[in-house]
Amino acid sequence: MENVNQKRLFVASCLALLVTAITFAIRAKIEGVFSTDYGLTKEQVGYAFGPAFWGFALAMFFGGFIIDLVKTRTIVWLAFGMHFVGIILLLLARDMTSLFVANVFIGFGNGSVEAACNPLVATLFPNNKTKMLNRFHVWFPGGIVIGGVLAWLVMDVAGLRWEILVSLLFIPLAIYGFLFLGQKIPETERVTSGVSYKEMMRNIGAPYTIILTVLLMILAASIPSLRLDFDSTWPYVIVGVIVVLVVVEGRLVNKITLLFPLVLLAMLLTASTELGTTQWINALLMTNGINPMIILVVVTGIMAVGRYFAGGLIHRLNPIGVLLGSAVISVAGLLLLSISSGAAMTLGAAAVFAIGVCYFWPTMIGVASEYIPKSGALGMSILGGAGFVATSMVLPIMGKSIETAGPQITLRNMSVLPLILIVIFIVLYLVVKNKKSTAV
């Protein structure tokens, strides 16, 4: 690529993701502050943290639709601006509303990073997409490790206020802004390969149904009165209607396989399994005889190492095989965490969980890029965005479960999600295998 500084753009993208990741570690640390110092219940904290996820999703959706119109550069600087404003608002937050608004901006900043940098990395490394996407996403768990260590040093060791911890976000923010400044950023892979916008939409399978569904999920996640009641029949009726609409739009209208909607369904569950658990790590493991932030650092540290060396594993097992193995190990990790007590057993169970969820996020994005390449930047953005919307719905449900049923039962219930994923990944493997044999 002429006049494109591949290495600098990749490093800048990684640092932008680092800012995103550190915000996750900070939220995991300060959720207790807003409960004890400012009087919020865990359910209220869950709702106030929700925009960090559905705001992420909206930014990814919006960015995925317009990135080829306004160019990747514009989305990058939108991310920078949203991060800057969000950090300032978080420093000023003192109640549920102000915490909610701060997380809206942070969520939009984080989502804009993913919307711009996922297709940018895929474009920079067209022959090693899944490998380099895994290396790019090293900085998500890696950033959580850094954020977890900083949280421990600033608040636990030095005894400083949480605002000092949040202020440290300005450092990587300034560095990634500098690295992107004045750089030529290439067009997305869809544009360079000549795939039309209409064809990209068609390869989503059922784009309008999917977008409407995610918008409904955002409403359910952000308005407490609309929260899901699984004792009622309505959630199951709504899911049934959505399935029918996906089949009608995908098979009858667009006349295309439902591979992307199947990958999307898996993304909802993989994201909830990984992010729902790590965001509530403090409340879930606070009585296990070890500082939960140490557990968070161990989990995300293992994830960072695993993602860096993902290339060889993916080459041997293929992406779907990696995902299937990850789901099996995730079930074991969550069940072990639900019965663990004491530092040693908790660390061991957390390590199993970390190995399980390690490859979920980047490999899901890689599956879309490799097996549904014509879905383009929009496909990657929809997957990532929907994953965060699902997490924003899970957070208050988990918060209420922790308060009423307790951490152990909550962890046991969460193990149902990767159990479902095992079935989905087997089906996905068969669908992809059949698609390849048909192509031959």
Secondary structure per residue as TSV (DSSP state, phi and psi in degrees):
chain	resnum	aa	ss	phi	psi
A	1	M	-	360.0	118.0
A	2	E	T	-69.5	132.8
A	3	N	T	61.1	20.3
A	4	V	-	-107.2	120.2
A	5	N	-	-84.8	87.5
A	6	Q	H	-55.4	-48.7
A	7	K	H	-64.7	-45.3
A	8	R	H	-64.0	-42.2
A	9	L	H	-65.5	-37.5
A	10	F	H	-66.7	-43.6
A	11	V	H	-63.9	-42.1
A	12	A	H	-61.5	-41.5
A	13	S	H	-62.7	-42.5
A	14	C	H	-63.2	-39.9
A	15	L	H	-70.8	-33.0
A	16	A	H	-63.9	-41.1
A	17	L	H	-68.4	-30.5
A	18	L	H	-60.6	-43.5
A	19	V	H	-59.1	-45.7
A	20	T	H	-55.6	-47.5
A	21	A	H	-66.6	-40.9
A	22	I	H	-63.3	-32.9
A	23	T	H	-62.2	-32.4
A	24	F	H	-67.5	-43.8
A	25	A	H	-64.0	-39.8
A	26	I	H	-65.3	-42.4
A	27	R	H	-61.0	-42.1
A	28	A	H	-61.0	-31.2
A	29	K	H	-82.2	-42.7
A	30	I	H	-89.0	-2.3
A	31	E	H	-59.7	-34.4
A	32	G	H	-68.6	-33.2
A	33	V	H	-62.9	-43.9
A	34	F	H	-72.5	-20.6
A	35	S	H	-80.2	-48.1
A	36	T	H	-81.9	-42.1
A	37	D	T	-87.8	-30.7
A	38	Y	T	-116.9	3.4
A	39	G	-	77.2	18.6
A	40	L	-	-84.1	142.6
A	41	T	-	-75.7	164.5
A	42	K	H	-64.8	-33.3
A	43	E	H	-65.6	-40.6
A	44	Q	H	-65.1	-40.7
A	45	V	H	-61.3	-40.4
A	46	G	H	-59.6	-43.3
A	47	Y	H	-68.5	-38.6
A	48	A	H	-68.5	-30.8
A	49	F	H	-79.5	-19.0
A	50	G	T	-52.9	-43.4
A	51	P	H	-59.4	-25.2
A	52	A	H	-61.6	-23.3
A	53	F	H	-99.3	-51.3
A	54	W	H	-75.0	-25.7
A	55	G	H	-65.1	-39.8
A	56	F	H	-55.0	-47.1
A	57	A	H	-65.1	-45.9
A	58	L	H	-60.7	-42.3
A	59	A	H	-63.8	-40.1
A	60	M	H	-66.3	-43.4
A	61	F	H	-61.5	-52.4
A	62	F	H	-60.9	-45.5
A	63	G	H	-62.7	-39.0
A	64	G	H	-63.0	-35.3
A	65	F	H	-74.4	-36.8
A	66	I	H	-106.8	-5.2
A	67	I	H	-57.9	-35.0
A	68	D	H	-79.5	-14.2
A	69	L	H	-90.5	-43.9
A	70	V	H	-99.4	-6.1
A	71	K	-	78.9	152.1
A	72	T	H	-60.0	-36.1
A	73	R	H	-55.1	-43.3
A	74	T	H	-63.6	-41.1
A	75	I	H	-67.4	-36.4
A	76	V	H	-60.4	-46.7
A	77	W	H	-74.7	-26.2
A	78	L	H	-63.6	-42.1
A	79	A	H	-59.7	-45.0
A	80	F	H	-60.0	-46.5
A	81	G	H	-64.4	-43.5
A	82	M	H	-64.9	-41.2
A	83	H	H	-59.8	-46.0
A	84	F	H	-60.0	-49.4
A	85	V	H	-66.3	-42.3
A	86	G	H	-61.8	-40.2
A	87	I	H	-64.6	-43.0
A	88	I	H	-61.4	-45.3
A	89	L	H	-65.5	-35.2
A	90	L	H	-65.0	-37.3
A	91	L	H	-63.5	-26.5
A	92	L	H	-95.2	-6.2
A	93	A	-	-69.9	136.9
A	94	R	-	-139.1	-10.2
A	95	D	S	-140.9	-178.7
A	96	M	H	-62.6	-41.2
A	97	T	H	-66.8	-48.1
A	98	S	H	-67.1	-35.0
A	99	L	H	-67.0	-38.2
A	100	F	H	-60.6	-49.9
A	101	V	H	-63.9	-42.6
A	102	A	H	-58.6	-41.4
A	103	N	H	-72.1	-22.9
A	104	V	H	-61.9	-49.3
A	105	F	H	-67.3	-43.3
A	106	I	H	-62.4	-41.8
A	107	G	H	-61.6	-42.6
A	108	F	H	-65.4	-37.6
A	109	G	H	-64.7	-46.6
A	110	N	H	-62.0	-42.5
A	111	G	H	-66.0	-35.7
A	112	S	H	-66.9	-34.4
A	113	V	H	-60.4	-49.0
A	114	E	H	-65.4	-41.8
A	115	A	H	-61.4	-36.0
A	116	A	H	-86.4	-43.4
A	117	C	H	-85.1	-29.4
A	118	N	H	-60.3	-54.3
A	119	P	H	-67.0	-28.4
A	120	L	H	-65.1	-45.9
A	121	V	H	-64.1	-42.2
A	122	A	H	-61.9	-35.2
A	123	T	H	-74.5	-38.9
A	124	L	H	-66.8	-31.2
A	125	F	-	-129.1	69.5
A	126	P	T	-63.6	-23.8
A	127	N	T	-96.6	-5.1
A	128	N	S	-138.3	47.9
A	129	K	H	-63.0	-53.4
A	130	T	H	-65.2	-40.6
A	131	K	H	-61.6	-47.6
A	132	M	H	-75.5	-29.2
A	133	L	H	-65.9	-37.1
A	134	N	H	-64.7	-41.4
A	135	R	H	-68.2	-37.6
A	136	F	H	-60.4	-44.7
A	137	H	T	-79.0	0.1
A	138	V	T	-55.9	-34.7
A	139	W	H	-76.5	-8.1
A	140	F	H	-76.2	-58.9
A	141	P	H	-65.3	-34.8
A	142	G	H	-60.7	-40.9
A	143	G	H	-66.9	-34.7
A	144	I	H	-67.6	-37.0
A	145	V	H	-59.5	-50.4
A	146	I	H	-59.8	-45.8
A	147	G	H	-64.4	-38.4
A	148	G	H	-65.1	-42.2
A	149	V	H	-65.7	-44.0
A	150	L	H	-60.9	-41.9
A	151	A	H	-60.7	-42.5
A	152	W	I	-65.9	-45.4
A	153	L	I	-66.2	-45.4
A	154	V	I	-72.4	-48.3
A	155	M	I	-94.5	-38.0
A	156	D	I	-88.8	-44.1
A	157	V	I	-83.3	-53.6
A	158	A	S	-81.4	-18.8
A	159	G	-	68.9	26.8
A	160	L	-	-85.4	163.3
A	161	R	-	-72.1	159.8
A	162	W	H	-64.8	-26.1
A	163	E	H	-63.4	-32.1
A	164	I	H	-63.6	-42.6
A	165	L	H	-60.4	-47.8
A	166	V	H	-62.2	-37.7
A	167	S	H	-62.4	-25.3
A	168	L	T	-64.3	-17.9
A	169	L	T	-62.4	-24.4
A	170	F	H	-64.4	-23.1
A	171	I	H	-69.2	-58.9
A	172	P	H	-65.9	-27.4
A	173	L	H	-60.7	-46.7
A	174	A	H	-65.1	-37.9
A	175	I	H	-68.1	-45.7
A	176	Y	H	-69.3	-30.9
A	177	G	H	-62.4	-42.6
A	178	F	H	-63.7	-42.7
A	179	L	H	-67.2	-34.1
A	180	F	H	-78.2	-22.3
A	181	L	T	-59.6	123.7
A	182	G	T	77.2	7.0
A	183	Q	-	-90.4	146.4
A	184	K	-	-81.9	122.4
A	185	I	-	-109.4	124.3
A	186	P	-	-70.8	161.5
A	187	E	-	-65.3	160.0
A	188	T	-	-70.0	162.8
A	189	E	H	-60.8	-36.2
A	190	R	H	-60.4	-44.5
A	191	V	H	-65.7	-45.9
A	192	T	H	-68.3	-25.8
A	193	S	H	-90.9	-4.3
A	194	G	T	80.8	17.1
A	195	V	-	-78.0	130.6
A	196	S	-	-73.7	160.2
A	197	Y	H	-62.5	-39.5
A	198	K	H	-63.0	-41.9
A	199	E	H	-67.7	-36.4
A	200	M	H	-61.0	-46.1
A	201	M	H	-60.4	-42.9
A	202	R	H	-61.9	-37.6
A	203	N	T	-73.5	-8.6
A	204	I	T	-71.9	-17.2
A	205	G	S	92.9	-69.0
A	206	A	S	-137.0	68.2
A	207	P	H	-59.4	-42.4
A	208	Y	H	-71.5	-39.2
A	209	T	H	-65.1	-41.7
A	210	I	H	-64.0	-45.7
A	211	I	H	-63.8	-43.7
A	212	L	H	-61.4	-40.8
A	213	T	H	-62.7	-44.2
A	214	V	H	-66.1	-37.4
A	215	L	H	-62.6	-40.6
A	216	L	H	-64.0	-38.7
A	217	M	H	-64.1	-38.9
A	218	I	H	-63.3	-42.8
A	219	L	H	-60.7	-44.3
A	220	A	H	-64.3	-32.8
A	221	A	H	-79.3	-27.7
A	222	S	H	-101.8	-15.8
A	223	I	-	-113.5	110.1
A	224	P	G	-55.2	-34.0
A	225	S	G	-69.8	-14.5
A	226	L	G	-101.1	10.0
A	227	R	-	-60.9	151.6
A	228	L	-	-69.1	134.9
A	229	D	-	-117.8	100.5
A	230	F	T	-75.1	-5.4
A	231	D	T	-80.3	-14.8
A	232	S	S	-92.2	159.8
A	233	T	S	-83.9	-14.8
A	234	W	H	-60.1	-44.5
A	235	P	H	-57.8	-37.5
A	236	Y	H	-73.4	-35.0
A	237	V	H	-64.8	-45.0
A	238	I	H	-62.0	-43.6
A	239	V	H	-60.4	-42.1
A	240	G	H	-62.0	-42.0
A	241	V	H	-64.2	-42.2
A	242	I	H	-61.7	-43.1
A	243	V	H	-59.8	-44.4
A	244	V	H	-62.1	-44.9
A	245	L	H	-64.2	-37.5
A	246	V	H	-62.7	-44.9
A	247	V	H	-63.6	-44.3
A	248	V	I	-64.3	-49.2
A	249	E	I	-67.3	-41.8
A	250	G	I	-73.7	-52.1
A	251	R	I	-83.4	-41.6
A	252	L	I	-89.4	-38.9
A	253	V	I	-87.5	-55.5
A	254	N	S	-86.2	-14.5
A	255	K	-	51.4	55.8
A	256	I	-	-141.8	159.2
A	257	T	-	-64.5	160.3
A	258	L	S	-97.9	33.5
A	259	L	H	-63.1	-44.5
A	260	F	H	-65.4	-46.7
A	261	P	H	-58.1	-33.4
A	262	L	H	-68.0	-42.3
A	263	V	H	-63.6	-38.7
A	264	L	H	-62.2	-44.0
A	265	L	H	-58.2	-43.5
A	266	A	H	-63.1	-38.0
A	267	M	H	-63.4	-38.2
A	268	L	H	-57.8	-40.5
A	269	L	H	-82.5	-37.6
A	270	T	H	-65.2	-42.7
A	271	A	H	-64.3	-43.0
A	272	S	I	-64.9	-39.9
A	273	T	I	-62.1	-47.3
A	274	E	I	-74.6	-56.9
A	275	L	I	-79.0	-35.1
A	276	G	I	-60.4	-44.3
A	277	T	H	-67.3	-46.1
A	278	T	H	-70.5	-31.6
A	279	Q	H	-69.1	-28.8
A	280	W	T	-102.2	18.8
A	281	I	H	-58.8	-36.2
A	282	N	H	-63.9	-47.9
A	283	A	H	-73.6	-31.1
A	284	L	H	-73.3	-33.5
A	285	L	H	-122.5	15.2
A	286	M	T	-67.3	-19.7
A	287	T	T	-103.4	13.2
A	288	N	S	-92.0	9.7
A	289	G	S	82.1	14.6
A	290	I	S	-149.2	143.6
A	291	N	-	-59.0	120.7
A	292	P	H	-57.2	-28.2
A	293	M	H	-68.4	-29.1
A	294	I	H	-66.1	-41.5
A	295	I	H	-61.2	-43.6
A	296	L	H	-61.3	-41.6
A	297	V	H	-64.8	-42.7
A	298	V	H	-62.8	-48.2
A	299	V	H	-58.8	-52.1
A	300	T	H	-72.7	-28.2
A	301	G	H	-64.4	-44.6
A	302	I	H	-61.9	-41.1
A	303	M	H	-63.0	-40.4
A	304	A	H	-63.7	-46.4
A	305	V	H	-62.8	-45.2
A	306	G	H	-60.2	-41.8
A	307	R	H	-69.6	-35.0
A	308	Y	H	-63.2	-37.2
A	309	F	T	-100.7	24.9
A	310	A	H	-70.6	-24.8
A	311	G	H	-54.5	-49.2
A	312	G	H	-64.9	-40.8
A	313	L	H	-64.7	-44.1
A	314	I	H	-64.6	-36.9
A	315	H	H	-64.2	-38.6
A	316	R	H	-77.4	-40.6
A	317	L	H	-102.2	-16.9
A	318	N	-	70.7	155.5
A	319	P	H	-55.6	-42.1
A	320	I	H	-70.2	-35.4
A	321	G	H	-62.9	-39.2
A	322	V	H	-62.7	-43.2
A	323	L	H	-65.0	-40.3
A	324	L	H	-63.8	-47.3
A	325	G	H	-61.1	-37.8
A	326	S	H	-63.0	-40.1
A	327	A	H	-63.9	-42.8
A	328	V	H	-61.3	-46.8
A	329	I	H	-67.8	-34.2
A	330	S	H	-63.4	-40.1
A	331	V	H	-58.4	-48.7
A	332	A	H	-60.9	-42.3
A	333	G	H	-62.8	-45.3
A	334	L	H	-66.5	-40.9
A	335	L	H	-65.6	-39.2
A	336	L	H	-66.0	-40.8
A	337	L	H	-62.3	-34.8
A	338	S	H	-69.2	-18.6
A	339	I	H	-115.8	3.0
A	340	S	-	-77.6	148.9
A	341	S	-	-150.8	141.3
A	342	G	S	87.8	156.9
A	343	A	H	-63.3	-47.2
A	344	A	H	-64.3	-48.4
A	345	M	H	-65.7	-38.9
A	346	T	H	-64.5	-42.9
A	347	L	H	-61.9	-42.4
A	348	G	H	-63.6	-45.0
A	349	A	H	-64.1	-39.9
A	350	A	H	-63.9	-36.5
A	351	A	H	-64.9	-40.9
A	352	V	H	-63.0	-45.7
A	353	F	H	-59.4	-43.1
A	354	A	H	-60.9	-43.3
A	355	I	H	-62.6	-36.8
A	356	G	H	-65.6	-46.8
A	357	V	H	-89.9	-5.7
A	358	C	T	-49.2	-49.8
A	359	Y	T	-96.3	-2.9
A	360	F	H	-52.8	-63.6
A	361	W	H	-62.7	-59.0
A	362	P	H	-65.4	-32.3
A	363	T	H	-72.4	-33.1
A	364	M	H	-61.9	-44.3
A	365	I	H	-63.2	-41.0
A	366	G	H	-64.4	-37.4
A	367	V	H	-59.6	-44.8
A	368	A	H	-63.5	-42.9
A	369	S	H	-67.4	-35.4
A	370	E	H	-86.8	-44.3
A	371	Y	H	-92.6	-20.3
A	372	I	S	-132.5	59.6
A	373	P	G	-61.4	-28.5
A	374	K	G	-74.3	-7.8
A	375	S	G	-72.6	-16.7
A	376	G	H	59.7	-156.1
A	377	A	H	-62.9	-32.0
A	378	L	H	-62.9	-42.9
A	379	G	H	-61.8	-45.2
A	380	M	H	-63.7	-38.5
A	381	S	H	-68.4	-40.7
A	382	I	H	-63.4	-43.1
A	383	L	H	-61.2	-52.4
A	384	G	H	-63.2	-43.5
A	385	G	H	-62.8	-45.8
A	386	A	H	-63.8	-35.1
A	387	G	H	-60.8	-40.8
A	388	F	H	-74.3	-32.9
A	389	V	H	-63.1	-44.1
A	390	A	H	-58.8	-41.0
A	391	T	H	-65.1	-38.8
A	392	S	H	-65.0	-27.6
A	393	M	H	-77.0	-34.9
A	394	V	H	-73.3	-33.9
A	395	L	H	-55.4	-53.7
A	396	P	H	-66.3	-32.1
A	397	I	H	-63.4	-44.4
A	398	M	H	-65.8	-41.1
A	399	G	H	-59.3	-44.4
A	400	K	H	-66.2	-39.7
A	401	S	H	-64.1	-39.7
A	402	I	H	-61.5	-40.8
A	403	E	H	-73.9	-32.6
A	404	T	H	-99.7	-45.3
A	405	A	T	-98.2	-22.7
A	406	G	-	100.6	159.2
A	407	P	H	-60.4	-41.7
A	408	Q	H	-64.9	-45.1
A	409	I	H	-66.9	-36.3
A	410	T	H	-60.6	-45.0
A	411	L	H	-64.1	-40.5
A	412	R	H	-63.1	-41.8
A	413	N	H	-65.8	-35.4
A	414	M	H	-64.7	-25.0
A	415	S	T	-66.7	-14.1
A	416	V	H	-65.5	-33.9
A	417	L	H	-61.9	-52.0
A	418	P	H	-67.7	-23.2
A	419	L	H	-62.4	-43.7
A	420	I	H	-63.6	-37.7
A	421	L	H	-62.6	-33.8
A	422	I	H	-56.9	-44.9
A	423	V	H	-65.3	-44.8
A	424	I	H	-61.8	-42.6
A	425	F	H	-70.4	-30.3
A	426	I	H	-65.2	-44.9
A	427	V	H	-62.6	-43.5
A	428	L	H	-61.6	-40.8
A	429	Y	H	-59.5	-44.7
A	430	L	H	-66.9	-38.5
A	431	V	H	-64.9	-46.2
A	432	V	H	-65.4	-41.5
A	433	K	H	-61.4	-42.8
A	434	N	H	-66.6	-37.8
A	435	K	H	-64.2	-39.8
A	436	K	H	-68.9	-42.2
A	437	S	H	-66.5	-34.6
A	438	T	H	-68.1	-38.6
A	439	A	H	-65.2	-35.5
A	440	V	-	-69.9	360.0
